[in-house]
Amino acid sequence: MALQKRENKREGVTFLWYGESATGKTPTGLSFPKQALFDSDGGTKFYDEYNDNILVESNTLVFKELNEDLDDLENDDELFGEVETINIDSATRFHENMKHASLKVVEQRARKGGRLLEGEGLSFKEYGVMGLHYDRFFARLLTYVKQGKNLSYVAEQTDEKENRTDSQGNAVSVKIGVKPNLPAGSKFDFDVVVNTYIKDGKSYGKVEKDRTKTFNIGDEIEMPNYKHWKDAIAKAQTGRIRTKEEIGNFEDQLNKEAEGLNSVTDTAKAQEVIDEIMAVLTPLPNEKKAEFQTAIIKKYGDPKFRNETDPKKLKNMLKLLNDIKDGITV
């Protein structure tokens, strides 16, 4: 049961910095103290002035290894307790690498099937699988946020487009803005979203979202960094600290969710078999129906098969019914 009285609990703050290359995203993320840095493209190596902020670093390019490194971080209680910020730079690189890996799988299937590689591409199925992997990864990061750790997320910028019809009736794609190069809707996952850019040779950030109420939407900040939100972060971390055990291991949470989904799935499967039983039973003569009722009472102790929720038991009942229909002694 997740219901509880509302109380002030320590929470981290989630930040998304996105923009074109060389607009100051990386130094903004590196400005946060006591961080576990996950640097996927090696871009942080040019900012030695922030080395004191980095407690531990991972340079993997592989999404699977990223999750393994998070396992190692979680299992080191002393280090995990010392870390205040998880810095992912850049999340776009992990996202794009996953696309390339998925395309490689598609191409391997094409080779086995004797199809032309040029005609292969990512389907809705592959995009769906990638989305599930990303959602699972981000949900894991949010368990750290609930333990008071801040999340700094760096992403590249891409054009946001909309399909329209021109004056000649042709379908055209029109740029209507910019967005982070991440799975659709990612901006909704963060407390603070800042779009970085260069003006007069300096790095600026335009605030697109700020739940901490430090800035208003549309505010422009010169060299956005940790100090701008330091007070808001301190306020968010004044409540009761929750342990990893209290929040729960992310895999344990998935297992609980899976149990619920399995329960729903089993109910649906049970109803399918009940429908099959009714389809066979309904046209049978009354003596066959009575024989079936007697048989299931003898075997299961209850003639009300429509109340049964175990698909396996119902399939056995269906086999029993088919035997009776075919004149096989049961």
Backbone as numpy.savetxt, mean C-alpha at the origin, in Angstrom:
# Nx Ny Nz CAx CAy CAz Cx Cy Cz
-10.63 -5.55 18.92 -11.48 -4.35 18.92 -10.60 -3.11 18.92
-10.85 -2.16 17.99 -10.00 -0.98 17.85 -10.58 0.26 18.54
-11.83 0.17 19.04 -12.44 1.34 19.68 -11.75 1.63 21.01
-11.53 2.91 21.29 -10.90 3.32 22.54 -11.21 4.79 22.79
-11.05 5.22 24.04 -11.25 6.63 24.35 -10.14 7.44 23.69
-10.52 8.62 23.20 -9.52 9.46 22.55 -8.53 9.99 23.57
-7.25 9.89 23.23 -6.21 10.41 24.10 -5.10 11.00 23.24
-4.26 11.78 23.86 -3.16 12.40 23.14 -2.03 11.39 23.01
-1.80 10.93 21.79 -0.77 9.92 21.55 0.33 10.52 20.66
1.54 10.12 20.93 2.67 10.59 20.13 2.55 10.06 18.70
2.68 10.98 17.73 2.61 10.60 16.32 3.69 11.34 15.55
4.18 10.72 14.50 5.08 11.42 13.61 4.29 12.23 12.60
5.00 13.02 11.81 4.38 13.83 10.75 4.91 13.33 9.41
4.02 13.24 8.42 4.42 12.71 7.11 4.56 13.86 6.11
5.70 13.87 5.40 6.02 14.94 4.45 6.27 14.36 3.06
5.76 15.03 2.04 6.06 14.70 0.66 6.65 15.92 -0.02
7.88 15.77 -0.51 8.55 16.82 -1.27 8.66 16.34 -2.71
8.11 17.08 -3.66 8.23 16.64 -5.05 8.47 17.83 -5.95
9.18 17.59 -7.05 9.49 18.65 -7.99 10.43 18.13 -9.06
10.84 19.02 -9.95 11.79 18.65 -10.98 13.17 18.40 -10.36
14.06 17.83 -11.16 15.41 17.56 -10.69 16.12 18.85 -10.30
16.94 18.78 -9.25 17.77 19.89 -8.78 16.95 21.09 -8.32
15.83 20.81 -7.64 15.02 21.92 -7.09 15.07 21.95 -5.56
15.93 21.12 -4.96 16.12 21.20 -3.51 15.40 20.15 -2.70
14.84 19.14 -3.35 14.09 18.10 -2.62 14.99 17.33 -1.66
16.16 16.91 -2.16 17.04 16.07 -1.35 17.55 16.79 -0.11
18.10 18.02 -0.22 18.54 18.69 1.01 17.39 18.97 1.99
16.20 19.16 1.47 15.05 19.34 2.36 14.85 18.10 3.21
14.86 16.92 2.56 14.70 15.68 3.30 15.84 15.41 4.25
17.06 15.74 3.82 18.24 15.49 4.66 18.32 16.41 5.87
17.54 17.46 5.89 17.58 18.41 7.01 16.96 17.85 8.28
16.26 16.72 8.17 15.62 16.13 9.35 16.64 15.36 10.17
16.56 15.44 11.51 17.57 14.81 12.36 17.32 13.32 12.58
18.39 12.61 12.98 18.34 11.22 13.41 17.52 10.36 12.46
17.99 10.28 11.23 17.19 9.58 10.22 17.81 8.27 9.75
16.91 7.39 9.33 17.28 6.21 8.56 17.03 6.58 7.11
18.11 6.69 6.35 18.03 7.16 4.97 18.02 5.98 4.00
17.03 5.97 3.10 16.95 4.97 2.04 17.13 5.71 0.72
18.39 5.70 0.27 18.80 6.49 -0.91 18.88 5.58 -2.13
17.88 5.67 -3.01 17.79 4.74 -4.13 18.60 5.18 -5.35
18.99 6.44 -5.43 19.70 6.89 -6.63 21.05 7.54 -6.34
21.51 7.47 -5.10 22.83 7.99 -4.75 22.95 9.49 -4.76
21.81 10.20 -4.86 21.85 11.65 -4.96 22.23 12.36 -3.68
22.18 11.67 -2.54 22.47 12.33 -1.27 23.96 12.45 -1.00
24.80 11.75 -1.78 26.24 11.73 -1.47 26.92 13.08 -1.66
26.24 14.01 -2.34 26.83 15.33 -2.58 26.53 16.33 -1.47
25.85 15.88 -0.40 25.44 16.80 0.66 26.06 16.38 2.00
27.38 16.47 2.06 28.10 16.06 3.26 27.70 16.86 4.49
27.22 18.07 4.29 26.88 18.91 5.43 25.74 18.34 6.28
25.03 17.32 5.73 23.92 16.73 6.47 24.27 15.36 7.06
25.56 14.97 6.98 25.96 13.63 7.42 25.60 13.36 8.88
25.67 14.37 9.71 25.38 14.18 11.15 23.91 13.82 11.39
23.05 14.08 10.40 21.63 13.76 10.57 21.32 12.30 10.25
22.30 11.58 9.67 22.04 10.22 9.19 22.61 9.20 10.17
21.73 8.43 10.79 22.16 7.38 11.71 22.51 6.09 10.97
21.74 5.78 9.94 21.95 4.55 9.19 21.46 4.78 7.76
22.08 4.09 6.80 21.77 4.34 5.40 21.66 3.05 4.62
20.73 3.03 3.66 20.60 1.93 2.72 20.64 2.51 1.32
21.38 1.84 0.41 21.50 2.33 -0.96 20.92 1.37 -1.99
20.01 0.51 -1.53 19.45 -0.46 -2.46 18.55 0.19 -3.51
18.52 -0.41 -4.69 17.63 0.02 -5.76 16.44 -0.91 -5.90
16.45 -1.99 -5.12 15.46 -3.04 -5.28 14.41 -2.96 -4.18
13.15 -2.96 -4.58 12.05 -2.81 -3.63 12.05 -3.93 -2.59
12.35 -5.15 -3.05 12.40 -6.30 -2.13 13.47 -6.09 -1.07
14.65 -5.62 -1.49 15.73 -5.38 -0.53 15.41 -4.23 0.41
14.66 -3.25 -0.07 14.22 -2.14 0.77 13.40 -2.68 1.95
12.48 -3.59 1.66 11.67 -4.18 2.72 12.52 -5.03 3.66
13.53 -5.71 3.11 14.43 -6.50 3.96 15.24 -5.60 4.88
15.67 -4.44 4.37 16.41 -3.49 5.21 15.51 -2.92 6.31
14.24 -2.73 6.00 13.30 -2.28 7.03 13.13 -3.36 8.10
13.16 -4.63 7.67 13.12 -5.73 8.65 14.29 -5.63 9.61
15.49 -5.41 9.04 16.70 -5.31 9.88 16.59 -4.13 10.85
16.06 -3.01 10.36 15.90 -1.84 11.22 14.94 -2.13 12.36
13.82 -2.77 12.06 12.85 -3.10 13.10 13.42 -4.05 14.13
14.24 -4.98 13.67 14.76 -6.01 14.58 15.88 -5.50 15.48
16.45 -4.35 15.15 17.47 -3.73 16.00 16.77 -2.71 16.90
16.33 -3.16 18.07 15.51 -2.31 18.95 16.21 -1.02 19.34
17.53 -1.10 19.61 18.26 0.10 20.04 18.31 1.13 18.92
18.66 0.69 17.71 18.73 1.60 16.57 17.34 2.13 16.21
16.36 1.24 16.19 15.00 1.64 15.84 14.48 2.70 16.81
14.81 2.54 18.09 14.37 3.51 19.08 15.03 4.86 18.92
16.26 4.87 18.38 17.00 6.12 18.21 16.55 6.90 16.97
16.06 6.19 15.94 15.66 6.83 14.70 14.41 7.69 14.91
14.48 8.93 14.41 13.34 9.84 14.50 12.66 10.05 13.15
13.38 9.80 12.06 12.84 10.07 10.72 13.20 8.94 9.76
12.21 8.50 8.98 12.45 7.60 7.87 12.45 8.46 6.60
13.59 8.49 5.90 13.74 9.34 4.71 13.86 8.46 3.47
12.86 8.50 2.59 12.86 7.74 1.34 13.20 8.68 0.20
14.37 8.49 -0.43 14.83 9.41 -1.48 15.52 8.59 -2.59
14.91 8.38 -3.72 13.60 8.89 -4.03 12.61 7.74 -4.16
11.39 8.01 -3.72 10.32 7.02 -3.83 10.00 6.73 -5.29
10.18 7.74 -6.15 9.91 7.56 -7.58 10.82 6.49 -8.16
12.08 6.46 -7.74 13.02 5.48 -8.27 12.56 4.06 -7.95
12.12 3.82 -6.70 11.60 2.50 -6.35 10.35 2.18 -7.18
9.50 3.16 -7.36 8.26 3.00 -8.14 8.59 2.63 -9.59
9.54 3.34 -10.19 9.90 3.08 -11.58 10.61 1.73 -11.73
11.47 1.39 -10.76 12.15 0.10 -10.83 11.16 -1.06 -10.77
10.09 -0.87 -9.99 9.07 -1.91 -9.91 8.37 -2.08 -11.26
8.15 -0.96 -11.97 7.55 -1.03 -13.31 8.44 -1.84 -14.25
9.75 -1.55 -14.23 10.69 -2.25 -15.11 10.74 -3.74 -14.78
10.71 -4.06 -13.48 10.72 -5.46 -13.08 9.46 -6.17 -13.55
8.31 -5.50 -13.44 7.05 -6.09 -13.89 7.05 -6.30 -15.39
7.62 -5.33 -16.13 7.69 -5.46 -17.59 8.60 -6.64 -17.98
9.66 -6.86 -17.20 10.54 -7.99 -17.48 9.80 -9.31 -17.30
8.96 -9.39 -16.28 8.15 -10.59 -16.06 7.21 -10.82 -17.24
6.59 -9.72 -17.73 5.68 -9.81 -18.88 6.43 -10.32 -20.11
7.64 -9.80 -20.32 8.43 -10.22 -21.48 8.83 -11.69 -21.37
9.14 -12.15 -20.17 9.48 -13.56 -19.98 8.29 -14.45 -20.31
7.09 -14.02 -19.92 5.89 -14.78 -20.27 5.68 -14.80 -21.78
5.97 -13.66 -22.43 5.81 -13.58 -23.88 6.75 -14.56 -24.58
7.99 -14.64 -24.12 8.95 -15.56 -24.73 8.47 -17.01 -24.60
8.00 -17.36 -23.40 7.51 -18.72 -23.19 6.31 -19.02 -24.08
5.48 -17.98 -24.33 4.29 -18.17 -25.15 4.54 -17.98 -26.63
5.81 -17.67 -27.01 6.14 -17.49 -28.41 5.55 -16.24 -29.02
5.30 -15.20 -28.19 4.71 -13.96 -28.69 5.81 -12.91 -28.91
5.52 -11.92 -29.76 6.47 -10.85 -30.02 6.60 -9.94 -28.80
7.84 -9.64 -28.42 8.06 -8.78 -27.25 7.55 -7.37 -27.50
7.63 -6.93 -28.77 7.22 -5.55 -29.09 5.75 -5.31 -28.80
4.97 -6.38 -28.81 3.53 -6.21 -28.59 3.11 -6.34 -27.14
4.10 -6.54 -26.26 3.78 -6.75 -24.85 3.87 -5.43 -24.08
3.08 -5.32 -23.04 3.11 -4.14 -22.17 2.46 -4.48 -20.84
2.50 -3.55 -19.92 1.91 -3.77 -18.62 0.39 -3.68 -18.72
-0.28 -4.68 -18.19 -1.74 -4.71 -18.21 -2.29 -4.15 -16.91
-3.62 -4.06 -16.83 -4.25 -3.61 -15.58 -3.87 -4.54 -14.44
-3.67 -5.83 -14.76 -3.30 -6.80 -13.72 -1.95 -6.43 -13.11
-0.96 -6.16 -13.99 0.38 -5.81 -13.47 0.34 -4.51 -12.66
-0.39 -3.52 -13.19 -0.50 -2.26 -12.44 -1.19 -2.49 -11.09
-2.16 -3.39 -11.09 -2.85 -3.69 -9.85 -1.93 -4.33 -8.83
-1.10 -5.26 -9.29 -0.14 -5.93 -8.39 0.86 -4.92 -7.85
1.37 -4.03 -8.72 2.31 -3.01 -8.27 1.66 -2.10 -7.23
0.41 -1.74 -7.47 -0.31 -0.89 -6.52 -0.44 -1.55 -5.16
-0.71 -2.85 -5.15 -0.84 -3.58 -3.89 0.49 -3.61 -3.15
1.60 -3.84 -3.88 2.91 -3.84 -3.25 3.23 -2.47 -2.65
2.92 -1.41 -3.39 3.19 -0.06 -2.90 2.34 0.24 -1.66
1.05 -0.09 -1.73 0.15 0.18 -0.60 0.60 -0.56 0.65
1.06 -1.79 0.44 1.54 -2.59 1.57 2.78 -1.96 2.18
3.70 -1.49 1.33 4.92 -0.84 1.80 4.59 0.44 2.56
3.69 1.27 1.99 3.38 2.54 2.64 2.65 2.32 3.96
1.77 1.33 4.00 1.08 1.03 5.25 2.07 0.61 6.34
3.12 -0.07 5.93 4.16 -0.44 6.89 4.85 0.81 7.44
5.15 1.77 6.57 5.77 3.01 7.03 4.86 3.74 8.02
3.55 3.67 7.80 2.62 4.36 8.69 2.61 3.76 10.09
2.96 2.47 10.22 3.07 1.91 11.57 4.22 2.56 12.32
5.27 2.97 11.60 6.38 3.70 12.24 5.93 5.11 12.64
5.12 5.72 11.80 4.62 7.06 12.10 3.79 7.03 13.38
3.02 5.96 13.57 2.20 5.84 14.78 3.06 5.67 16.03
4.32 5.30 15.83 5.24 5.20 16.95 6.03 6.48 17.16
5.68 7.55 16.42 6.29 8.85 16.63 7.39 9.21 15.66
7.63 8.37 14.66 8.70 8.67 13.70 8.14 9.49 12.54
8.91 10.48 12.11 8.51 11.29 10.96 8.86 10.56 9.67
8.09 10.86 8.63 8.33 10.25 7.32 8.59 11.36 6.31
9.78 11.33 5.71 10.13 12.28 4.65 10.19 11.51 3.33
9.37 11.91 2.38 9.22 11.19 1.12 9.60 12.12 -0.01
10.59 11.75 -0.81 11.03 12.56 -1.93 10.59 11.90 -3.23
10.00 12.69 -4.13 9.52 12.13 -5.41 9.80 13.10 -6.54
9.97 12.55 -7.72 10.13 13.38 -8.91 8.76 13.92 -9.37
8.82 14.92 -10.20 7.60 15.56 -10.71 7.28 15.04 -12.11
6.01 14.89 -12.41 5.58 14.54 -13.75 4.35 15.36 -14.12
4.06 15.46 -15.40 2.91 16.27 -15.84 1.60 15.57 -15.50
0.64 16.37 -15.08 -0.72 15.86 -14.90 -1.52 16.24 -16.14
-2.09 15.24 -16.81 -2.76 15.48 -18.08 -4.22 15.07 -18.03
-4.96 15.62 -18.97 -6.40 15.34 -19.07 -6.76 15.16 -20.54
-7.55 14.15 -20.81 -7.99 13.92 -22.19 -9.14 14.86 -22.54
-8.96 15.58 -23.66 -9.99 16.51 -24.12 -10.19 16.34 -25.63
-11.19 17.02 -26.14 -11.47 16.99 -27.58 -11.21 18.37 -28.15
-10.40 18.43 -29.23 -10.09 19.73 -29.83 -11.22 20.18 -30.75
-11.03 21.33 -31.39 -12.08 21.92 -32.23 -12.43 21.05 -33.44
-11.50 20.17 -33.86 -11.75 19.28 -34.99 -12.34 17.93 -34.55
-12.59 17.82 -33.23 -13.16 16.57 -32.73 -12.15 15.49 -32.42
-10.86 15.83 -32.45 -9.81 14.86 -32.17 -9.53 14.78 -30.66
-9.26 13.59 -30.19 -8.91 13.40 -28.78 -7.46 13.85 -28.57
-7.24 14.74 -27.61 -5.89 15.24 -27.32 -5.64 15.19 -25.82
-4.37 15.05 -25.47 -3.97 15.04 -24.07 -3.42 16.41 -23.72
-4.01 17.05 -22.72 -3.66 18.42 -22.36 -3.07 18.46 -20.94
-1.92 19.14 -20.78 -1.34 19.31 -19.46 -2.17 20.28 -18.65
-2.58 19.85 -17.44 -3.38 20.70 -16.58 -2.66 21.04 -15.27
-1.46 20.49 -15.10 -0.71 20.76 -13.88 0.43 19.78 -13.72
0.93 19.66 -12.51 2.00 18.71 -12.21 1.58 17.87 -11.01
2.24 16.74 -10.86 1.94 15.83 -9.75 3.18 15.00 -9.45
3.25 14.37 -8.28 4.39 13.51 -7.98 4.33 12.24 -8.81
5.48 11.77 -9.25 5.56 10.53 -10.01 5.51 9.35 -9.05
4.30 9.08 -8.59 4.00 8.02 -7.63 2.65 7.42 -8.02
2.24 6.33 -7.40 0.90 5.80 -7.69 -0.17 6.86 -7.49
-1.24 6.76 -8.27 -2.32 7.76 -8.25 -2.85 7.96 -6.83
-3.10 9.21 -6.49 -3.69 9.54 -5.20 -2.73 9.59 -4.04
-1.42 9.47 -4.31 -0.44 9.41 -3.22 -0.42 10.67 -2.36
-0.72 11.82 -2.98 -0.66 13.08 -2.21 -1.61 13.08 -1.02
-2.68 12.29 -1.11 -3.65 12.26 -0.01 -3.11 11.58 1.23
-2.00 10.83 1.09 -1.46 10.05 2.20 -0.61 10.86 3.17
-0.32 12.13 2.85 0.65 12.90 3.63 0.01 14.06 4.38
0.66 14.43 5.50 0.21 15.60 6.26 0.64 16.89 5.59
1.85 16.87 5.02 2.41 18.06 4.37 2.87 17.69 2.97
2.44 18.47 1.98 2.87 18.26 0.59 3.43 19.58 0.06
4.68 19.53 -0.43 5.34 20.73 -0.92 5.92 20.46 -2.31
5.60 21.34 -3.25 6.14 21.26 -4.61 7.34 22.20 -4.70
8.53 21.64 -4.97 9.75 22.44 -4.99 10.05 22.96 -6.40
10.73 24.11 -6.46 11.09 24.73 -7.74 12.23 25.72 -7.50
12.81 26.20 -8.56 13.91 27.17 -8.48 13.41 28.54 -8.93
13.72 29.57 -8.13 13.39 30.95 -8.48 14.56 31.83 -8.09
15.06 32.61 -9.05 16.20 33.50 -8.81 17.40 32.73 -8.27
17.57 31.51 -8.76 18.72 30.71 -8.38 18.61 30.06 -7.01
17.46 30.18 -6.36 17.28 29.60 -5.03 16.14 28.57 -5.04
16.24 27.65 -4.10 15.21 26.62 -3.97 14.02 27.17 -3.17
12.83 26.93 -3.72 11.60 27.33 -3.04 10.64 26.14 -3.00
9.70 26.23 -2.09 8.66 25.23 -2.03 7.30 25.89 -1.94
6.35 25.40 -2.75 4.98 25.89 -2.68 4.13 24.88 -1.91
3.51 25.34 -0.84 2.74 24.44 0.03 1.41 24.10 -0.65
1.20 22.80 -0.86 -0.06 22.33 -1.44 -1.00 21.74 -0.39
-0.41 21.39 0.75 -1.21 20.80 1.84 -0.40 20.91 3.12
-1.07 21.23 4.23 -0.36 21.29 5.51 -1.36 21.09 6.65
-1.49 19.86 7.09 -2.41 19.55 8.19 -1.91 20.11 9.52
-0.60 20.38 9.60 -0.05 20.91 10.86 -0.45 22.37 11.07
-0.99 23.01 10.03 -1.41 24.42 10.08 -0.23 25.37 10.27
0.97 24.90 9.95 2.14 25.78 10.01 2.09 26.81 8.89
1.68 26.37 7.70 1.57 27.25 6.53 0.20 27.10 5.90
-0.15 28.11 5.12 -1.39 28.07 4.36 -1.14 27.50 2.97
-2.17 26.94 2.36 -2.04 26.45 0.99 -1.68 27.61 0.07
-0.65 27.39 -0.74 -0.19 28.43 -1.65 1.00 29.22 -1.14
1.32 29.09 0.15 2.48 29.80 0.70 3.76 29.33 0.01
4.67 30.26 -0.24 5.96 29.95 -0.84 7.05 30.08 0.22
7.87 29.05 0.34 8.90 29.01 1.37 10.27 28.92 0.72
11.17 29.81 1.14 12.54 29.71 0.63 13.28 28.62 1.39
13.90 27.71 0.66 14.64 26.58 1.22 13.85 25.86 2.32
12.75 25.21 1.97 11.98 24.48 2.99 12.85 23.44 3.68
12.74 23.33 5.00 13.56 22.39 5.75 12.90 22.06 7.08
13.54 21.20 7.83 13.00 20.69 9.09 12.61 21.80 10.06
13.41 22.86 10.13 13.15 23.92 11.11 11.80 24.60 10.90
11.32 24.64 9.65 10.03 25.27 9.39 8.88 24.55 10.11
9.02 23.24 10.31 7.95 22.46 10.94 8.37 21.90 12.29
9.50 22.37 12.83 10.04 21.83 14.08 9.03 21.92 15.22
8.37 23.07 15.36 7.41 23.24 16.46 6.20 22.33 16.30
5.72 22.19 15.06 4.56 21.33 14.80 4.91 19.87 15.10
6.14 19.47 14.74 6.58 18.10 15.00 6.67 17.86 16.51
7.23 18.83 17.23 7.35 18.71 18.69 5.97 18.58 19.34
5.00 19.32 18.84 3.64 19.25 19.37 3.02 17.88 19.12
3.26 17.33 17.93 2.69 16.02 17.58 3.30 14.89 18.42
4.48 15.15 19.00 5.17 14.10 19.73 5.11 14.27 21.24
4.12 15.02 21.72 4.01 15.25 23.17 3.15 14.22 23.87
2.44 13.37 23.11 1.52 12.42 23.72 2.19 11.14 24.19
1.36 10.19 24.56 1.84 8.90 25.05 2.51 8.12 23.92
3.66 7.55 24.23 4.40 6.76 23.24 3.82 5.35 23.19
3.51 4.90 21.99 3.02 3.53 21.81 4.15 2.62 21.35
4.16 1.42 21.87 5.22 0.47 21.54 4.90 -0.25 20.23
5.90 -0.93 19.70 5.69 -1.74 18.50 4.65 -2.81 18.77
4.69 -3.38 19.98 3.76 -4.45 20.32 2.32 -3.93 20.37
2.16 -2.71 20.89 0.81 -2.14 21.00 0.22 -1.85 19.63
1.02 -1.28 18.75 0.54 -0.96 17.40 0.39 -2.23 16.59
1.30 -3.16 16.82 1.21 -4.44 16.13 2.13 -4.52 14.94
2.75 -5.66 14.80 3.58 -5.93 13.62 2.72 -5.86 12.37
3.26 -5.26 11.32 2.45 -5.06 10.11 1.99 -6.39 9.51
2.86 -7.40 9.55 2.47 -8.71 9.01 1.33 -9.30 9.82
1.36 -9.09 11.15 0.26 -9.58 11.99 -1.05 -8.90 11.62
-0.97 -7.59 11.33 -2.17 -6.88 10.92 -2.71 -7.43 9.61
-1.80 -7.74 8.67 -2.22 -8.32 7.39 -2.87 -9.68 7.60
-2.32 -10.47 8.52 -2.88 -11.78 8.78 -4.30 -11.67 9.34
-4.51 -10.70 10.23 -5.85 -10.49 10.77 -6.82 -10.08 9.67
-6.35 -9.18 8.80 -7.20 -8.75 7.69 -7.49 -9.93 6.77
-6.48 -10.77 6.55 -6.67 -11.93 5.67 -7.68 -12.91 6.26
-7.66 -13.06 7.59 -8.64 -13.94 8.24 -10.05 -13.45 7.96
-10.24 -12.13 8.05 -11.56 -11.57 7.76 -11.96 -11.78 6.31
-10.99 -11.58 5.41 -11.29 -11.77 3.98 -11.58 -13.24 3.68
-10.83 -14.16 4.34 -11.08 -15.57 4.13 -12.47 -15.96 4.60
-12.89 -15.35 5.72 -14.23 -15.62 6.24 -15.29 -15.21 5.24
-15.11 -14.01 4.64 -16.05 -13.54 3.63 -16.03 -14.44 2.41
-14.80 -14.83 2.00 -14.65 -15.70 0.83 -15.30 -17.05 1.07
-15.10 -17.64 2.26 -15.71 -18.94 2.57 -17.22 -18.86 2.56
-17.77 -17.75 3.06 -19.22 -17.58 3.05 -19.75 -17.55 1.62
-19.03 -16.83 0.75 -19.46 -16.75 -0.64 -19.36 -18.12 -1.32
-18.28 -18.86 -1.04 -18.12 -20.19 -1.61 -19.20 -21.13 -1.11
-19.52 -21.02 0.18 -20.57 -21.87 0.76 -21.90 -21.63 0.06
-22.21 -20.37 -0.19 -23.47 -20.05 -0.85 -23.50 -20.60 -2.27
-22.35 -20.59 -2.94 -22.29 -21.15 -4.29 -22.63 -22.64 -4.29
-22.08 -23.37 -3.31 -22.35 -24.81 -3.23 -23.80 -25.06 -2.84
-24.34 -24.25 -1.94 -25.76 -24.37 -1.57 -26.64 -24.20 -2.80
-26.29 -23.23 -3.63 -27.05 -23.02 -4.87 -26.96 -24.24 -5.78
-25.78 -24.87 -5.83 -25.62 -26.08 -6.64 -26.48 -27.21 -6.10
-26.50 -27.35 -4.77 -27.33 -28.39 -4.15 -28.79 -28.17 -4.49
-29.24 -26.93 -4.38 -30.65 -26.63 -4.66 -30.98 -26.91 -6.13
-30.03 -26.63 -7.02 -30.27 -26.86 -8.45 -30.45 -28.35 -8.74
-29.72 -29.20 -8.00 -29.86 -30.65 -8.19 -31.09 -31.18 -7.44
-31.34 -30.65 -6.25 -32.38 -31.18 -5.37 -33.79 -30.83 -5.84
-33.99 -29.62 -6.31 -35.34 -29.12 -6.62 -36.11 -30.00 -7.60
-35.54 -30.46 -8.71 -36.31 -31.27 -9.66 -36.47 -32.75 -9.27
-35.84 -33.19 -8.18 -35.91 -34.60 -7.79 -37.30 -34.95 -7.23
-37.71 -36.19 -7.39 -38.97 -36.62 -6.78 -38.86 -36.61 -5.26
-40.02 -36.58 -4.59 -40.04 -36.44 -3.14 -39.29 -37.55 -2.43
-39.36 -38.80 -2.97 -38.68 -39.90 -2.28 -37.16 -39.71 -2.29
-36.64 -39.13 -3.39 -35.20 -38.85 -3.45 -34.81 -37.73 -2.48
-35.70 -36.73 -2.39 -35.45 -35.64 -1.44 -35.42 -36.16 -0.01
-36.38 -37.06 0.31 -36.43 -37.63 1.66 -35.20 -38.48 1.93
-34.73 -39.21 0.90 -33.54 -40.03 1.05 -32.32 -39.16 1.34
-32.22 -38.01 0.66 -31.12 -37.08 0.89 -31.17 -36.52 2.30
-32.37 -36.15 2.75 -32.51 -35.61 4.09 -32.10 -36.63 5.14
-32.54 -37.89 4.96 -32.18 -38.95 5.90 -30.66 -39.16 5.91
-30.04 -39.11 4.73 -28.60 -39.35 4.63 -27.79 -38.28 5.34
-28.15 -37.02 5.17 -27.36 -35.97 5.82 -27.62 -35.90 7.32
-28.83 -36.31 7.76 -29.08 -36.39 9.20 -28.19 -37.47 9.80
-28.10 -38.60 9.09 -27.29 -39.72 9.56 -25.81 -39.35 9.62
-25.36 -38.58 8.62 -23.93 -38.27 8.53 -23.54 -37.01 9.30
-24.43 -36.00 9.30 -24.07 -34.70 9.88 -24.96 -34.27 11.05
-26.05 -35.02 11.29 -26.89 -34.74 12.44 -27.85 -33.58 12.28
-27.85 -32.91 11.12 -28.72 -31.76 10.91 -29.14 -31.71 9.45
-30.46 -31.68 9.16 -30.92 -31.67 7.77 -30.88 -30.27 7.13
-30.60 -29.25 7.94 -30.67 -27.86 7.43 -29.33 -27.47 6.78
-29.10 -28.02 5.60 -27.81 -27.77 4.93 -27.65 -26.31 4.54
-28.76 -25.57 4.39 -28.65 -24.17 3.99 -28.10 -23.28 5.10
-27.97 -23.81 6.31 -27.35 -23.05 7.40 -25.85 -23.33 7.51
-25.37 -24.28 6.71 -23.96 -24.66 6.78 -23.08 -23.60 6.11
-21.92 -23.31 6.71 -21.00 -22.28 6.16 -19.66 -22.86 5.73
-19.46 -24.17 5.94 -18.20 -24.80 5.57 -18.30 -25.32 4.12
-17.60 -24.68 3.16 -17.70 -25.12 1.76 -17.32 -26.58 1.55
-16.31 -27.05 2.31 -15.86 -28.43 2.14 -16.95 -29.41 2.54
-17.62 -29.15 3.66 -18.70 -30.03 4.11 -19.86 -30.00 3.13
-20.15 -28.82 2.60 -21.25 -28.69 1.63 -20.94 -29.45 0.34
-19.67 -29.44 -0.09 -19.30 -30.19 -1.29 -19.50 -31.70 -1.07
-19.22 -32.16 0.16 -19.47 -33.56 0.48 -20.97 -33.86 0.42
-21.78 -32.92 0.89 -23.23 -33.09 0.81 -23.70 -33.13 -0.64
-23.08 -32.28 -1.47 -23.44 -32.26 -2.89 -23.10 -33.59 -3.56
-21.95 -34.16 -3.21 -21.57 -35.47 -3.75 -22.57 -36.53 -3.31
-22.96 -36.46 -2.04 -23.95 -37.39 -1.50 -25.26 -37.30 -2.28
-25.69 -36.09 -2.56 -26.92 -35.86 -3.30 -26.84 -36.41 -4.72
-25.72 -36.18 -5.37 -25.55 -36.67 -6.75 -25.56 -38.20 -6.78
-24.97 -38.82 -5.74 -25.02 -40.28 -5.67 -26.45 -40.78 -5.54
-27.25 -40.11 -4.71 -28.66 -40.48 -4.54 -29.42 -40.27 -5.84
-29.16 -39.18 -6.51 -29.82 -38.90 -7.80 -29.52 -39.99 -8.82
-28.26 -40.48 -8.82 -27.83 -41.48 -9.79 -28.14 -42.90 -9.37
-28.80 -43.05 -8.20 -29.20 -44.38 -7.76 -28.12 -45.17 -7.07
-27.05 -44.48 -6.64 -25.97 -45.16 -5.92 -26.33 -45.26 -4.47
-26.18 -46.42 -3.90 -26.51 -46.63 -2.49 -25.55 -45.87 -1.60
-26.08 -45.12 -0.63 -25.25 -44.33 0.28 -25.40 -44.81 1.70
